[in-house]
Amino acid sequence: MMNNAPHRIVFLDRDSLIANVRPPAFPHHWAQYPATGHADVVERLRDATIAITNKVPLRAADLAQLPKLKMIAVAATGTDILDLEACRERGIAVSNIRNYAVHSLPEHTFALILALRRNLVAYRADVEAGRWQQAGRFCLLDHPISDLAGSRLGLVGYGALGKSVAALARAFGMEVCVHTRSPVDDPTVRQVDWDELLETSDVISLHLPLSPQTRHMIGAPELARMKRGALLINTARGGLVDEQALADALNNNVIAGAGFDVLTKEPPPDDHVLLKLRLPNFILTPHTAWASGQAMQVLADQLIDNVEAWVAGAQRNVVV
């Protein structure tokens, strides 16, 4: 902390976190808003020394008008909402949240995988339409059902979340292969190149951040190279997949299905291409994979831990 004056902390989108956020253990003034539109960002942060944001962007033009701002605590893992270079130039510290959804997100990932591999959406629709009631035998078997055991899961990214997904996959009897830039020292998984992962995986699950290098890493050419019976799962970041290409692939049976929890624009406009899909082999959830009650409380506690550590002069979850 630069001096003994109380810090002024402003939480720009408090309603994005359903958890108890404890008061920081140092002198401070606290203000919070349920949500903040871009037009109000500068005014609400004008006297702040610490900003807390989950999904409210802070760009270079905003930061240029906030000379008192010394720290931004992101209440999430991804920091693409910030202009990190502008933060570096202005000496603004940035922290993020890490490894908080290591149960919530992998469980959601497998909820999507299981629902798609066993065609639960299609079978539920059949029951609701009365087709089971009219069947000539005890069961309805109009849609293919596939076991996970013996199939191959391809993970793109192998951080804490990817490792937790791999652990669940092994419990289901899946073979796990990984594509990541860093060497993988794990005898339970097989590190493969991009071509092999695309062409041999029965399920591909994305677990890496959005960057200029990863944007649209899966488009029409990549979808065409996947197995016809493969699933694509994205609980990471919207923008990793070309959404129009995915819609085209699903409409044309290029792949067997997809489960997404994220979109490029959130919330999406009513005319978003993936919202128009009415297919039993596509499941879209509204960015909830991270959001179990337990995970959100871990996030809230870590958020304040990060702020307290920075004020004490310690390095904790520092991005910039």
BELZIUR-V758489 format. One record per residue. PSI is psi in whole degrees, 0 to 359 (* if undefined). Layout:
psi=PSI
psi=PSI
//
This chain:
psi=136
psi=327
psi=186
psi=1
psi=142
psi=138
psi=148
psi=114
psi=131
psi=122
psi=113
psi=332
psi=65
psi=327
psi=353
psi=353
psi=108
psi=83
psi=167
psi=120
psi=108
psi=152
psi=138
psi=146
psi=53
psi=159
psi=132
psi=161
psi=133
psi=132
psi=144
psi=151
psi=141
psi=318
psi=162
psi=124
psi=160
psi=327
psi=340
psi=357
psi=307
psi=316
psi=318
psi=336
psi=7
psi=321
psi=7
psi=142
psi=336
psi=126
psi=138
psi=127
psi=141
psi=299
psi=8
psi=119
psi=147
psi=106
psi=175
psi=318
psi=326
psi=313
psi=329
psi=338
psi=10
psi=68
psi=339
psi=346
psi=126
psi=338
psi=144
psi=119
psi=111
psi=127
psi=48
psi=174
psi=315
psi=139
psi=19
psi=352
psi=350
psi=151
psi=94
psi=326
psi=320
psi=323
psi=316
psi=314
psi=329
psi=2
psi=29
psi=120
psi=146
psi=131
psi=158
psi=180
psi=139
psi=142
psi=36
psi=337
psi=35
psi=350
psi=315
psi=307
psi=315
psi=322
psi=321
psi=319
psi=315
psi=335
psi=318
psi=314
psi=312
psi=317
psi=321
psi=317
psi=331
psi=7
psi=42
psi=323
psi=315
psi=318
psi=324
psi=319
psi=323
psi=316
psi=315
psi=332
psi=358
psi=12
psi=325
psi=319
psi=334
psi=2
psi=154
psi=359
psi=180
psi=340
psi=161
psi=125
psi=52
psi=350
psi=143
psi=144
psi=131
psi=137
psi=155
psi=326
psi=130
psi=354
psi=169
psi=127
psi=125
psi=116
psi=129
psi=104
psi=137
psi=52
psi=204
psi=320
psi=317
psi=320
psi=322
psi=322
psi=319
psi=321
psi=318
psi=320
psi=317
psi=324
psi=331
psi=0
psi=22
psi=151
psi=135
psi=125
psi=153
psi=137
psi=118
psi=157
psi=327
psi=148
psi=142
psi=116
psi=74
psi=108
psi=349
psi=353
psi=162
psi=122
psi=129
psi=165
psi=172
psi=318
psi=313
psi=318
psi=313
psi=316
psi=344
psi=351
psi=140
psi=331
psi=131
psi=126
psi=130
psi=132
psi=65
psi=160
psi=164
psi=131
psi=171
psi=330
psi=332
psi=350
psi=130
psi=36
psi=337
psi=112
psi=199
psi=316
psi=319
psi=319
psi=323
psi=336
psi=346
psi=158
psi=144
psi=332
psi=12
psi=156
psi=148
psi=125
psi=130
psi=104
psi=19
psi=279
psi=138
psi=148
psi=341
psi=333
psi=137
psi=109
psi=325
psi=319
psi=322
psi=315
psi=316
psi=318
psi=319
psi=320
psi=334
psi=14
psi=36
psi=322
psi=168
psi=333
psi=175
psi=146
psi=120
psi=142
psi=358
psi=150
psi=163
psi=317
psi=126
psi=128
psi=153
psi=154
psi=159
psi=333
psi=17
psi=138
psi=326
psi=338
psi=338
psi=342
psi=132
psi=67
psi=137
psi=344
psi=18
psi=124
psi=128
psi=123
psi=153
psi=63
psi=54
psi=1
psi=328
psi=348
psi=35
psi=156
psi=321
psi=317
psi=320
psi=326
psi=321
psi=317
psi=312
psi=318
psi=318
psi=325
psi=311
psi=326
psi=317
psi=315
psi=314
psi=321
psi=317
psi=317
psi=327
psi=358
psi=15
psi=159
psi=115
psi=118
psi=39
psi=130
psi=318
psi=*
//
